[in-house]
Every structure is written in C-alpha cells, then in structure tokens.
C-alpha cells in the first residue's frame, strides 16, 4: 500500500505543470570595469571573478530578431517558389520529365506569428480601445525557435533548388545535342 501511495505521489508530481514565470527577475550588473570589448565591457564582479558583460535592451534585441525572421521567411518563400517552378520545368514531358522532384510543401505555417491576447474594452479615460498583450520573455523564446526552424527550412529548400537547377540544366543540354 505504501508503494502505491508513493507511486501516486510521484505520478502527481510529474503530471503537475507549473505556469511559466514572466516576471522580471533581479540580475546583478554591478562590476568593477577594467576595459571594453567589442560590444561590452570586462572586469571583476563582487565575487572577484573576471567576467565579460554585455547589456542589451530587450526591445531592440527582439525587434532585430523579428526583422531577421521576416527576412528569412521572405527568402524562404522566394526560394520555395523558384523550386516549385524548377520542379514544374523538370517534370515537362518534352524534357523527358520523370517526376524526380516532388512539389514543395506550403511554408505558410512558418510565417512569423507571435501568440498574444487581444481585448476590447474601455480604458481608465473612458475611451473604447483594443489592447493586445504579449509576454516579452515568451515572444523572445518563440522568435529564437522560429528563427531556427526558418533556417532549417531555408537550407533544405535552397539545397533542393540547387540540385533541381543543376539537373534541369544538364537535362536541357543533353536533349539539345
């Protein structure tokens, strides 16, 4: 019986989920500065450890990451369109198309989109407003994950595009002889 109670407690503990903490935590930034590096400074912290410290504005950091993601998505969209066009040409019966390449999937689900809450109501001044809110920490994490996924998808599409264009070029040359 003790074993069952123990297993039950372990099971309950492993199944319980904790809400993420989106509050700002206090961080130690004090240090005795000795010098500067490219985008930061170095020196001694209160424990006497020699550290390099870079301080960034989270809003600016997020803005840059989101712009990078938008550019990566546009590049992915362009290259996926080019790959689709190459696949269509490669499948042309007049070029002895063999259907070697398959059509690319829709990458729309990788378009930058960040979870937010949206509320409509009256503010403290009596004005009707729509307010959207997001957790900065969560959006920053989503941005990094999205950037990784976009880079992987882009590498795949660009690799397939290079192969398809090369194969198409050689196929056209061999038929023109």
N, C-alpha and C positions, 0 to 999 in steps of 0.2 A: 504494500500500500504506500509506504514512504517513497518507493521508487516511482510510482505513478504520479504522486504529488510533485516530486522533484522534476520529472519529465514534463509535467503540465506547466510548471513554473518556467522551465527553460523554453518551452514552446511559446508561452505567452510573451515572454521577454523578447524572443526572436521575431515574433509577429508584430509587436507594437512598433508603430512608426512615430518618429519624433518629427515635429514640424521644424523646417529649417529656420535658423535664426538670422533674420535680416537686419538686426540692429547693428549699428556701428560699434565695433569694439575699440577699446582704447589701445593705442600702439605707442611704443616708446620710440621717439625720433631724436631725442637728445643725444648728442655725441660731441666729443672734442675734435673739431675738424683739423686735419693736418694738411690736406690738399684736395685737389679736384681731379676728377677723371672726366671722360667724355661727356656724360650726361648725369653726373652725380658728384658725390664727394666721399672722401675716405677719412677715417680717423678712429678714435677709441670710443667705445660705448662705456656705460657705467661699470661694466664688469671687467674693463680693461682689454676687451677683445678688439682686435683691429678689424674693422668692417668697411665695406663699400656700401654706401647707402644712396639709393635713388628714390626720389619722391616725385610722384606723378599726380596730376589732377585726374580723378576717375572719370569725370565727364568728358574731358578731352581724350583720354585713353579709349573710352567707349565709342566716341564719335569717330575716331580713326579706325577702330576695329570694324564698326558698322559700314563705313565707306569702303574698306577693303573687301568686306563680304559682298557689298553691292557690285563692286567692280569684278570680283571673282565670278559672281553669278552671271553678269553680262557677258563675260568672256566664255563661260561655260555654255550659255545659251547660243552665242555666235558659233562656237566650235561644234556644238551638237547639231546645229542647222547645217553647217558645212559638211559634217559627217553624213548626215541624212541625204544630202544632195549627192555626195560621192557614192553612197550605197545605191541610190537610185540609178546613177550612171553605170555603176559596176554590174547592176542587175539587168541592164539593157540587153535584150536578145541579139541585137545587131553586133554587140561586143562579146557574144557568147557568154552572157551573164550566167553565173552559176549560183547566185544567191549565197555566196560565201559569207558575206557580211549581213548581219541582222540589223534591223532598224533599231535606233537608239530609243530608250525609254524616255518618257517625259520627265524632265528635271524640274518641273514647276514646284514640286514639294520641297526643293532646296532653296527656293526664293527666300531671301531674308524676311523673317516674320517673327516678332517677339511677343510673347504672351503678356497680356495686360488686362486690367479690369477697366470697365467703362461704365460710368454712372451719369445719369442726368438728374439734376435737381436744382434747388435754389441755394445760392451761396449766402454768406452772412450779410451781404448788402442787398439781398432780395432779388438778385439777378439770376435768371434761368441759365444754367450752364451745363455743358457736357464735360466731364473730367475723366481723363484716362490716367491710370497709375500703373507703375511697374516697380518691381524691386530691383534696384541698381545691381546688387550682387548677383541676382538671378539672371538678369539680362547680360551682364558681363560674361557669366559662365556659358549661357546659351550662345553668345557671339563666338566664343572660342571653339565650342563644339561644332557650330555651324561652319566656321572657317576651315576646320579640319575636314569636315565632310565635303565641302565645296572643293578643296584642294585635291582630295582623293578622286572625286568625280571628274574634275578637270584633267587630272593626269591620265585617267582611263580614256576619256573622250579624245584627248589630244594624241595619245598613243594609237588608238584605233584610226583616227583621221590620217595620221602619217602613213600607217600601213595601207589603208584603203587608197590614198592618193598615189602611193608608190605602185601598188598592184595595178591600179587603173592606168597609170602612165605606161607601164610595161605591156599591159594587155592591148592598149591602143597602138603602141609601136609594133607589136607582133602581128597585129591584123593589118597594118598599113604596109607591110613588106610585100 
